[in-house]
Amino acid sequence: MVVLHLTSAKFLTTLLRRGGSDDGVEVGGVDNANIVEVRGSDGVKLLGPDSVLASASGGKEQGSGAVAAIRMPMLKVADFKEVIQTSYAVLVLVPPSGKSWGQHEMEIIEVVAGQVVVALSHATLLEGSRAMRVQLAEQNRELLSAQRDALMANEARQALQGVMSQGLRRPIHSILGLMSMEETLVPEQRLVIDTMARTDNVVSTLINDVMEMSVDSRERLPLETRPFHLHAMIRDTACVARCLIGRTELGHVTLRVHAAADDVLEGLERERGKKIGDR
């Protein structure tokens, strides 16, 4: 017995041979008269011992008579929307020496051909299932690796947040708490304390934005343009500069705001203040 695969190529190849040898060997062209005859018929065809199919099945070497060949559709599982070209295989049976095919034997061949079709289809499904399991296992390994990387990144982010909280946010909150306790201050000292409090609030909000610690988006620094008081912003900036220069003993800061300068402007208040401080 031999099963030959009829593909869209120009050659008929061995799909399954009794004993498992010579699988995948080219047998002959699909335009051969015997192959065309078998392919165009639904029933069993008897072919002479000199035919291509008889030679492929070994009937010629065994010295037997006519071989029986029948076309078998290769079943495939696919989406209904997908167009698949019909594929066939040819089952070739060689009778024992000195025996001939009768009507009863030919009916049995048709039944056997149906069983072979089912067996080949099951083998195809099993092969596809194994390939799918291998693919799913590989995808599972990739997902586990990505999960480990995500956990490591999250742990690193939490560690950095802890360092930022201990090294920056806690000292800033301590300074804000101490400044809020100061009550008996002269106006100049009160101006310095208020300016430092506003500056510390800005720094704390920036840290929260960078570390994504803000629970409410309203705590974030606004980036939209809005009216602000230029004179007050200049006084705050000069106050911070006076404190910094006083620590380094480089001189003193003199604040002069021209009376003709507009007080109420529109823009990014903190961005303008930063530019004034840089100058």
C-alpha positions as a Markdown table, in Angstrom:
| # | Residue | x | y | z |
|---|---|---|---|---|
| 1 | Met | 0.0 | 0.0 | 0.0 |
| 2 | Val | 1.2 | 3.5 | -0.8 |
| 3 | Val | -0.4 | 6.9 | -0.4 |
| 4 | Leu | 0.6 | 9.5 | -2.9 |
| 5 | His | 0.0 | 13.3 | -2.5 |
| 6 | Leu | -1.4 | 15.3 | -5.4 |
| 7 | Thr | -0.4 | 18.9 | -4.9 |
| 8 | Ser | -0.5 | 22.0 | -7.0 |
| 9 | Ala | 3.1 | 21.3 | -8.1 |
| 10 | Lys | 4.0 | 19.4 | -11.2 |
| 11 | Phe | 5.0 | 16.2 | -9.4 |
| 12 | Leu | 3.2 | 13.5 | -7.4 |
| 13 | Thr | 5.1 | 12.8 | -4.2 |
| 14 | Thr | 5.0 | 9.9 | -1.8 |
| 15 | Leu | 3.0 | 10.8 | 1.4 |
| 16 | Leu | 2.9 | 7.4 | 3.1 |
| 17 | Arg | 4.4 | 4.0 | 2.2 |
| 18 | Arg | 4.0 | 0.8 | 4.0 |
| 19 | Gly | 7.1 | 0.4 | 6.1 |
| 20 | Gly | 7.6 | 4.1 | 6.4 |
| 21 | Ser | 10.4 | 4.3 | 3.7 |
| 22 | Asp | 10.9 | 6.8 | 0.8 |
| 23 | Asp | 8.4 | 9.3 | 2.1 |
| 24 | Gly | 8.4 | 12.6 | 0.2 |
| 25 | Val | 10.0 | 11.0 | -3.0 |
| 26 | Glu | 8.8 | 12.4 | -6.3 |
| 27 | Val | 6.9 | 9.7 | -8.3 |
| 28 | Gly | 5.8 | 11.3 | -11.5 |
| 29 | Gly | 4.2 | 14.3 | -13.2 |
| 30 | Val | 0.5 | 15.1 | -12.3 |
| 31 | Asp | -0.2 | 15.3 | -16.0 |
| 32 | Asn | 0.4 | 11.6 | -16.4 |
| 33 | Ala | -2.5 | 9.8 | -18.1 |
| 34 | Asn | -3.0 | 7.3 | -15.3 |
| 35 | Ile | -2.9 | 10.0 | -12.6 |
| 36 | Val | -5.3 | 12.2 | -14.5 |
| 37 | Glu | -7.7 | 9.3 | -14.8 |
| 38 | Val | -7.6 | 8.5 | -11.1 |
| 39 | Arg | -7.9 | 12.2 | -10.1 |
| 40 | Gly | -11.0 | 12.7 | -12.3 |
| 41 | Ser | -12.8 | 9.7 | -10.9 |
| 42 | Asp | -14.6 | 9.1 | -7.6 |
| 43 | Gly | -14.4 | 5.3 | -7.6 |
| 44 | Val | -11.6 | 2.7 | -7.7 |
| 45 | Lys | -9.5 | 2.5 | -10.9 |
| 46 | Leu | -7.6 | -0.6 | -11.9 |
| 47 | Leu | -4.2 | 0.2 | -13.5 |
| 48 | Gly | -1.8 | -2.1 | -15.3 |
| 49 | Pro | 1.5 | -3.2 | -13.7 |
| 50 | Asp | 3.5 | -0.9 | -16.1 |
| 51 | Ser | 1.7 | 2.3 | -14.9 |
| 52 | Val | 3.4 | 5.0 | -12.9 |
| 53 | Leu | 1.3 | 4.3 | -9.9 |
| 54 | Ala | 2.1 | 0.6 | -10.0 |
| 55 | Ser | 5.8 | 1.3 | -10.2 |
| 56 | Ala | 5.6 | 3.7 | -7.3 |
| 57 | Ser | 3.7 | 1.1 | -5.2 |
| 58 | Gly | 6.2 | -1.7 | -5.9 |
| 59 | Gly | 3.6 | -3.8 | -7.8 |
| 60 | Lys | 5.9 | -4.1 | -10.8 |
| 61 | Glu | 8.7 | -5.6 | -8.8 |
| 62 | Gln | 6.4 | -8.0 | -7.1 |
| 63 | Gly | 5.1 | -9.3 | -10.4 |
| 64 | Ser | 1.5 | -8.9 | -9.4 |
| 65 | Gly | -1.4 | -7.9 | -11.7 |
| 66 | Ala | -3.3 | -4.7 | -11.8 |
| 67 | Val | -3.1 | -2.3 | -8.9 |
| 68 | Ala | -6.2 | -0.6 | -7.4 |
| 69 | Ala | -6.0 | 3.2 | -7.1 |
| 70 | Ile | -8.6 | 5.6 | -5.7 |
| 71 | Arg | -8.6 | 9.4 | -5.2 |
| 72 | Met | -9.0 | 10.7 | -1.6 |
| 73 | Pro | -9.7 | 14.3 | -0.7 |
| 74 | Met | -7.4 | 15.7 | 1.9 |
| 75 | Leu | -9.5 | 17.3 | 4.7 |
| 76 | Lys | -8.4 | 20.5 | 6.2 |
| 77 | Val | -9.8 | 22.6 | 9.1 |
| 78 | Ala | -9.9 | 26.3 | 8.3 |
| 79 | Asp | -12.0 | 29.4 | 8.6 |
| 80 | Phe | -15.1 | 29.5 | 6.4 |
| 81 | Lys | -14.0 | 32.9 | 5.0 |
| 82 | Glu | -10.7 | 31.4 | 3.9 |
| 83 | Val | -10.5 | 30.0 | 0.4 |
| 84 | Ile | -8.4 | 26.7 | 0.3 |
| 85 | Gln | -7.5 | 24.9 | -2.9 |
| 86 | Thr | -8.8 | 21.3 | -2.8 |
| 87 | Ser | -5.9 | 18.8 | -2.3 |
| 88 | Tyr | -6.0 | 15.1 | -3.1 |
| 89 | Ala | -4.1 | 12.0 | -2.3 |
| 90 | Val | -4.1 | 8.7 | -4.2 |
| 91 | Leu | -4.3 | 5.4 | -2.3 |
| 92 | Val | -2.6 | 2.6 | -4.3 |
| 93 | Leu | -3.1 | -1.1 | -3.3 |
| 94 | Val | -1.2 | -4.0 | -4.7 |
| 95 | Pro | -2.9 | -7.4 | -4.7 |
| 96 | Pro | -1.1 | -10.6 | -3.6 |
| 97 | Ser | 0.7 | -12.5 | -6.4 |
| 98 | Gly | -1.8 | -14.4 | -8.4 |
| 99 | Lys | -4.8 | -12.6 | -7.1 |
| 100 | Ser | -7.2 | -10.3 | -8.9 |
| 101 | Trp | -9.6 | -7.6 | -7.7 |
| 102 | Gly | -13.3 | -8.5 | -7.4 |
| 103 | Gln | -16.3 | -6.3 | -6.9 |
| 104 | His | -16.3 | -7.1 | -3.2 |
| 105 | Glu | -12.7 | -6.1 | -2.8 |
| 106 | Met | -13.2 | -2.8 | -4.7 |
| 107 | Glu | -16.1 | -1.9 | -2.3 |
| 108 | Ile | -13.8 | -2.6 | 0.6 |
| 109 | Ile | -11.1 | -0.4 | -0.9 |
| 110 | Glu | -13.6 | 2.5 | -1.0 |
| 111 | Val | -14.4 | 2.0 | 2.7 |
| 112 | Val | -10.7 | 1.7 | 3.5 |
| 113 | Ala | -10.0 | 4.9 | 1.5 |
| 114 | Gly | -12.5 | 6.8 | 3.7 |
| 115 | Gln | -10.9 | 5.5 | 6.8 |
| 116 | Val | -7.4 | 6.5 | 5.5 |
| 117 | Val | -8.8 | 10.1 | 4.8 |
| 118 | Val | -10.0 | 10.3 | 8.4 |
| 119 | Ala | -6.7 | 9.0 | 9.8 |
| 120 | Leu | -4.6 | 11.4 | 7.7 |
| 121 | Ser | -6.9 | 14.3 | 8.8 |
| 122 | His | -6.4 | 13.4 | 12.4 |
| 123 | Ala | -2.7 | 13.2 | 11.9 |
| 124 | Thr | -2.7 | 16.7 | 10.3 |
| 125 | Leu | -4.8 | 18.0 | 13.3 |
| 126 | Leu | -2.4 | 16.4 | 15.7 |
| 127 | Glu | 0.6 | 17.9 | 14.0 |
| 128 | Gly | -1.1 | 21.3 | 14.0 |
| 129 | Ser | -2.0 | 20.9 | 17.7 |
| 130 | Arg | 1.6 | 20.1 | 18.6 |
| 131 | Ala | 2.9 | 23.1 | 16.7 |
| 132 | Met | 0.3 | 25.3 | 18.4 |
| 133 | Arg | 1.4 | 24.0 | 21.9 |
| 134 | Val | 5.0 | 24.8 | 21.1 |
| 135 | Gln | 4.0 | 28.3 | 20.0 |
| 136 | Leu | 1.9 | 28.8 | 23.1 |
| 137 | Ala | 4.7 | 27.6 | 25.3 |
| 138 | Glu | 7.1 | 30.1 | 23.7 |
| 139 | Gln | 4.6 | 32.9 | 24.1 |
| 140 | Asn | 4.1 | 32.0 | 27.7 |
| 141 | Arg | 7.9 | 32.1 | 28.3 |
| 142 | Glu | 8.0 | 35.6 | 26.7 |
| 143 | Leu | 5.1 | 36.8 | 28.8 |
| 144 | Leu | 6.7 | 35.5 | 32.0 |
| 145 | Ser | 9.9 | 37.2 | 31.0 |
| 146 | Ala | 8.0 | 40.5 | 30.4 |
| 147 | Gln | 6.3 | 40.1 | 33.7 |
| 148 | Arg | 9.6 | 39.7 | 35.5 |
| 149 | Asp | 11.0 | 42.7 | 33.8 |
| 150 | Ala | 7.9 | 44.8 | 34.7 |
| 151 | Leu | 8.2 | 43.7 | 38.4 |
| 152 | Met | 11.8 | 44.6 | 38.4 |
| 153 | Ala | 11.1 | 48.0 | 36.9 |
| 154 | Asn | 8.3 | 48.6 | 39.4 |
| 155 | Glu | 10.6 | 47.7 | 42.3 |
| 156 | Ala | 13.3 | 50.0 | 41.0 |
| 157 | Arg | 10.7 | 52.9 | 40.7 |
| 158 | Gln | 9.5 | 52.3 | 44.2 |
| 159 | Ala | 13.1 | 52.3 | 45.5 |
| 160 | Leu | 13.8 | 55.6 | 43.7 |
| 161 | Gln | 10.5 | 57.0 | 45.1 |
| 162 | Gly | 11.7 | 56.0 | 48.6 |
| 163 | Val | 15.0 | 57.7 | 48.1 |
| 164 | Met | 13.4 | 60.9 | 46.8 |
| 165 | Ser | 10.9 | 60.9 | 49.6 |
| 166 | Gln | 13.6 | 60.5 | 52.3 |
| 167 | Gly | 16.1 | 62.8 | 50.7 |
| 168 | Leu | 13.9 | 65.6 | 49.4 |
| 169 | Arg | 10.3 | 65.6 | 50.3 |
| 170 | Arg | 10.7 | 64.9 | 54.0 |
| 171 | Pro | 13.2 | 67.8 | 54.5 |
| 172 | Ile | 11.0 | 70.1 | 52.5 |
| 173 | His | 8.0 | 69.3 | 54.6 |
| 174 | Ser | 10.1 | 69.8 | 57.8 |
| 175 | Ile | 11.1 | 73.2 | 56.6 |
| 176 | Leu | 7.5 | 74.1 | 55.7 |
| 177 | Gly | 6.4 | 73.0 | 59.2 |
| 178 | Leu | 9.1 | 75.0 | 61.0 |
| 179 | Met | 8.3 | 78.1 | 58.9 |
| 180 | Ser | 4.6 | 77.9 | 59.7 |
| 181 | Met | 5.4 | 78.0 | 63.4 |
| 182 | Glu | 7.1 | 81.4 | 63.2 |
| 183 | Glu | 4.6 | 84.1 | 64.3 |
| 184 | Thr | 6.5 | 87.1 | 65.7 |
| 185 | Leu | 8.3 | 88.3 | 62.6 |
| 186 | Val | 9.0 | 91.8 | 61.2 |
| 187 | Pro | 7.5 | 92.5 | 57.7 |
| 188 | Glu | 10.9 | 91.8 | 56.0 |
| 189 | Gln | 11.2 | 88.4 | 57.7 |
| 190 | Arg | 7.6 | 87.6 | 56.9 |
| 191 | Leu | 8.3 | 88.3 | 53.2 |
| 192 | Val | 11.3 | 86.0 | 53.3 |
| 193 | Ile | 9.3 | 83.2 | 55.0 |
| 194 | Asp | 6.3 | 83.5 | 52.7 |
| 195 | Thr | 8.6 | 83.4 | 49.6 |
| 196 | Met | 10.5 | 80.4 | 50.9 |
| 197 | Ala | 7.1 | 78.6 | 51.6 |
| 198 | Arg | 5.9 | 79.3 | 48.1 |
| 199 | Thr | 9.2 | 78.1 | 46.6 |
| 200 | Asp | 9.2 | 74.9 | 48.7 |
| 201 | Asn | 5.6 | 74.2 | 47.6 |
| 202 | Val | 6.7 | 74.5 | 43.9 |
| 203 | Val | 9.7 | 72.2 | 44.5 |
| 204 | Ser | 7.5 | 69.7 | 46.3 |
| 205 | Thr | 4.9 | 69.7 | 43.5 |
| 206 | Leu | 7.7 | 69.3 | 40.9 |
| 207 | Ile | 9.0 | 66.2 | 42.8 |
| 208 | Asn | 5.4 | 64.8 | 42.9 |
| 209 | Asp | 5.1 | 65.3 | 39.2 |
| 210 | Val | 8.4 | 63.7 | 38.4 |
| 211 | Met | 7.8 | 60.7 | 40.7 |
| 212 | Glu | 4.1 | 60.4 | 39.7 |
| 213 | Met | 3.1 | 60.6 | 43.4 |
| 214 | Ser | 0.3 | 63.1 | 42.9 |
| 215 | Val | -3.0 | 61.5 | 43.7 |
| 216 | Asp | -5.0 | 64.4 | 42.3 |
| 217 | Ser | -4.0 | 65.9 | 39.0 |
| 218 | Arg | -4.9 | 69.3 | 40.5 |
| 219 | Glu | -1.8 | 69.2 | 42.6 |
| 220 | Arg | 0.4 | 69.3 | 39.5 |
| 221 | Leu | 1.9 | 72.5 | 38.2 |
| 222 | Pro | -0.4 | 74.3 | 35.8 |
| 223 | Leu | 1.0 | 74.9 | 32.3 |
| 224 | Glu | -1.8 | 77.1 | 31.0 |
| 225 | Thr | -1.3 | 80.9 | 30.7 |
| 226 | Arg | -3.2 | 83.0 | 33.2 |
| 227 | Pro | -3.0 | 86.5 | 34.6 |
| 228 | Phe | -0.4 | 87.2 | 37.4 |
| 229 | His | 1.1 | 90.1 | 39.3 |
| 230 | Leu | 4.6 | 91.0 | 37.9 |
| 231 | His | 5.6 | 93.3 | 40.8 |
| 232 | Ala | 4.9 | 90.6 | 43.4 |
| 233 | Met | 6.7 | 88.0 | 41.4 |
| 234 | Ile | 9.8 | 90.2 | 41.1 |
| 235 | Arg | 9.8 | 90.9 | 44.8 |
| 236 | Asp | 9.6 | 87.2 | 45.5 |
| 237 | Thr | 12.5 | 86.5 | 43.1 |
| 238 | Ala | 14.6 | 89.3 | 44.6 |
| 239 | Cys | 13.9 | 88.0 | 48.1 |
| 240 | Val | 15.2 | 84.5 | 47.2 |
| 241 | Ala | 18.2 | 86.0 | 45.4 |
| 242 | Arg | 18.9 | 88.2 | 48.5 |
| 243 | Cys | 18.9 | 85.1 | 50.7 |
| 244 | Leu | 21.3 | 83.3 | 48.4 |
| 245 | Ile | 23.7 | 86.2 | 48.1 |
| 246 | Gly | 23.6 | 86.8 | 51.8 |
| 247 | Arg | 24.9 | 83.3 | 52.5 |
| 248 | Thr | 27.9 | 83.8 | 50.0 |
| 249 | Glu | 28.7 | 87.3 | 51.1 |
| 250 | Leu | 29.0 | 88.5 | 47.5 |
| 251 | Gly | 27.1 | 91.7 | 47.9 |
| 252 | His | 23.5 | 92.8 | 48.3 |
| 253 | Val | 20.4 | 93.0 | 46.1 |
| 254 | Thr | 18.7 | 96.3 | 45.3 |
| 255 | Leu | 15.1 | 96.0 | 44.1 |
| 256 | Arg | 13.7 | 98.8 | 41.8 |
| 257 | Val | 10.5 | 98.3 | 39.9 |
| 258 | His | 9.7 | 101.1 | 37.5 |
| 259 | Ala | 6.4 | 102.7 | 38.2 |
| 260 | Ala | 5.4 | 102.6 | 34.5 |
| 261 | Ala | 5.9 | 98.8 | 34.4 |
| 262 | Asp | 2.6 | 96.9 | 34.0 |
| 263 | Asp | 1.7 | 94.9 | 37.1 |
| 264 | Val | -0.9 | 92.4 | 35.8 |
| 265 | Leu | 0.4 | 90.3 | 32.9 |
| 266 | Glu | -0.7 | 87.0 | 31.3 |
| 267 | Gly | 1.5 | 84.0 | 30.8 |
| 268 | Leu | 3.3 | 81.3 | 32.7 |
| 269 | Glu | 4.1 | 82.9 | 36.1 |
| 270 | Arg | 6.7 | 80.4 | 37.3 |
| 271 | Glu | 8.4 | 80.3 | 33.9 |
| 272 | Arg | 8.7 | 84.1 | 34.0 |
| 273 | Gly | 10.0 | 84.0 | 37.5 |
| 274 | Lys | 12.6 | 81.5 | 36.6 |
| 275 | Lys | 13.9 | 83.6 | 33.8 |
| 276 | Ile | 14.1 | 86.7 | 36.0 |
| 277 | Gly | 16.0 | 84.7 | 38.7 |
| 278 | Asp | 18.4 | 83.4 | 36.1 |
| 279 | Arg | 19.3 | 87.0 | 35.1 |
